[in-house]
Amino acid sequence: MPSVVRASAEKLAESVGFYLFVSSLSVYADRSKPMVEADAARGSSATMPDDRLLEDFSNYGALKALC
């Protein structure tokens, strides 16, 4: 969840030089082709909650992108 990543980064802010979160699985729209970092993330975060995973997992990729 983006809120968990944000809270972790805030707690570590005074202790570390940088915080790196890497997770690209399920962020890209089509995994049958080679992934390109500049590809658009799947889903629109403007219409989906950023604090919970929907029951059908339709916002999973969008949540990962927000993280």
Secondary structure, 3 states (H helix, E strand, C coil): CHHHHHHHHHHHCCCCCCCCCCCCCCCECCCCCCCCCCCCECCCHHHCCCCCCCCCCCCHHHHHHHC
